[in-house]
Amino acid sequence: MDETVIELSRLTKRYGEFTAVSELDLSIRRGEIFGLLGPNGAGKTTTILMMLGLAEPTSGRATVCGIDATRNPIEVKRRVGYMPDDIGFYEDRTGLDNLMYTAMLNRVPEAEARRRATELLDKVGLGSAAGKKTGAYSRGMRQRLGLADVLIKRPEVVILDEPTLGIDPEGVRELLALIRELSRDEGLTVLLSSHHLHQVQQICDRVGLFVGGRLIASGDLAALSQLLDGSSSYAVELDVGGWSEGVESALRGLDRVTAVDLQEKDALSAADRSDDVVTVRVTGTDDIAAELAAVVVGSGASLLGLRPLRYGLDEIYHRYFEGGNPVGQLH
Ligand SMILES: Nc1ncnc2c1ncn2[C@@H]1O[C@H](COP(=O)(O)OP(=O)(O)OP(=O)(O)O)[C@@H](O)[C@H]1O
């Protein structure tokens, strides 16, 4: 089941003295949605171009669907749908015409192309705009048409370079949901590049953090959090009413608890809380939320809130930049 669809090994691209991508190793499995996350200039587009055989690696190898992208770019192109960040359409033609044209270039028979184009336009929410010239499409509509355009030839893999660039938040939400849905419905492997942490976090099964041409970490969110933390620690924030030293020592007394820290009250929450309500952050070696709740209540205090804390990608990203050290790699 764990069939590898994209395999990059020691993939490197140098422009003169400058190394844009350095010794990149990455495997992406069939059906995965993988987010290549990194700031501008990190080397995301260069990596994508090498996967498509559109840029030649200085060394290393990119294999897509078992095909060497450098040696056989045409075969790779048949199986991969690529949406660049500056997608272009024939502006004086309709959305449907544009899709039909792409289908023709990919040798899809006309009747099938029309059926598929109509179905895809509906799927991406452009059914009613199918007959409208793309010159009059909004940025969000263009991106959705772009998705339909890469899917018309029934690719096995879809590569999307910054798909949400320039779209408003509502449009972004819709587009991401659509990408996930299409990936599930069509059994697609998706690689998407982005510098938007939250967006990637919403739909990707795994992410790779790409900085300065290097993949500094990859894994699912939980794995990345753990990697950054250096240990398998879990943290929970509790809002407790009737806080006392007794409650505190009962929490500290638990085997798997490593720290109990009282949190400072912020001005907003202090305003509507009585003095004996405190927020404590409890760290443990395991997921101990249920045990903590039982201890608080058992000590006669009241539990007013409980929030498991997990690092978001934002925090992971900033920690990397603040710390300045590569955090390692997970596969
Ligand atoms: N043809 C080229 N010649 C020289 N340098 C290049 C060339 N193409 C890209 N670069 C450099 O390689 C680095 C990586 O560029 P790349 O476009 O891959 O980054 P990116 O992560 O996709 O960033 P962005 O989000 O800005 O597109 C950049 O510093 C860029 O200036």
The ligand as an SDF file (V2000), in Angstrom:
LIG
                    3D

 31 33  0  0  0  0  0  0  0  0999 V2000
   17.7860   30.3800  -13.3870 N   0  0  0  0  0  0  0  0  0  0  0  0
   18.3180   30.7640  -12.2290 C   0  0  0  0  0  0  0  0  0  0  0  0
   19.5370   31.3040  -12.1630 N   0  0  0  0  0  0  0  0  0  0  0  0
   20.0980   31.6790  -10.9930 C   0  0  0  0  0  0  0  0  0  0  0  0
   19.4880   31.5780   -9.8000 N   0  0  0  0  0  0  0  0  0  0  0  0
   18.2440   31.0360   -9.7850 C   0  0  0  0  0  0  0  0  0  0  0  0
   17.5930   30.6150  -10.9890 C   0  0  0  0  0  0  0  0  0  0  0  0
   16.3660   30.1260  -10.6550 N   0  0  0  0  0  0  0  0  0  0  0  0
   16.2600   30.2520   -9.3070 C   0  0  0  0  0  0  0  0  0  0  0  0
   17.3800   30.7960   -8.7900 N   0  0  0  0  0  0  0  0  0  0  0  0
   17.6390   31.0770   -7.3680 C   0  0  0  0  0  0  0  0  0  0  0  0
   17.4530   29.8890   -6.6430 O   0  0  0  0  0  0  0  0  0  0  0  0
   16.8280   30.1460   -5.3790 C   0  0  0  0  0  0  0  0  0  0  0  0
   15.5970   29.2810   -5.2140 C   0  0  0  0  0  0  0  0  0  0  0  0
   14.5790   29.7620   -6.0810 O   0  0  0  0  0  0  0  0  0  0  0  0
   13.1380   29.0950   -6.1660 P   0  0  0  0  0  0  0  0  0  0  0  0
   12.3630   29.8510   -7.1730 O   0  0  0  0  0  0  0  0  0  0  0  0
   13.2870   27.6460   -6.3510 O   0  0  0  0  0  0  0  0  0  0  0  0
   12.5860   29.3940   -4.7140 O   0  0  0  0  0  0  0  0  0  0  0  0
   11.1120   29.2130   -4.1410 P   0  0  0  0  0  0  0  0  0  0  0  0
   11.2680   28.4860   -2.8540 O   0  0  0  0  0  0  0  0  0  0  0  0
   10.2420   28.6010   -5.1490 O   0  0  0  0  0  0  0  0  0  0  0  0
   10.7160   30.6890   -3.8380 O   0  0  0  0  0  0  0  0  0  0  0  0
    9.4050   31.5010   -4.2690 P   0  0  0  0  0  0  0  0  0  0  0  0
    8.3900   31.1690   -3.2580 O   0  0  0  0  0  0  0  0  0  0  0  0
    9.9050   32.9150   -4.1640 O   0  0  0  0  0  0  0  0  0  0  0  0
    9.0690   31.0840   -5.6670 O   0  0  0  0  0  0  0  0  0  0  0  0
   16.5440   31.6310   -5.3500 C   0  0  0  0  0  0  0  0  0  0  0  0
   17.5530   32.2690   -4.6060 O   0  0  0  0  0  0  0  0  0  0  0  0
   16.6170   32.0380   -6.8090 C   0  0  0  0  0  0  0  0  0  0  0  0
   17.0660   33.3770   -6.9410 O   0  0  0  0  0  0  0  0  0  0  0  0
  1  2  1  0
  2  3  1  0
  2  7  2  0
  3  4  2  0
  4  5  1  0
  5  6  2  0
  6  7  1  0
  6 10  1  0
  7  8  1  0
  8  9  2  0
  9 10  1  0
 10 11  1  0
 11 12  1  0
 11 30  1  0
 12 13  1  0
 13 14  1  0
 13 28  1  0
 14 15  1  0
 15 16  1  0
 16 17  2  0
 16 18  1  0
 16 19  1  0
 19 20  1  0
 20 21  2  0
 20 22  1  0
 20 23  1  0
 23 24  1  0
 24 25  2  0
 24 26  1  0
 24 27  1  0
 28 29  1  0
 28 30  1  0
 30 31  1  0
M  END
$$$$
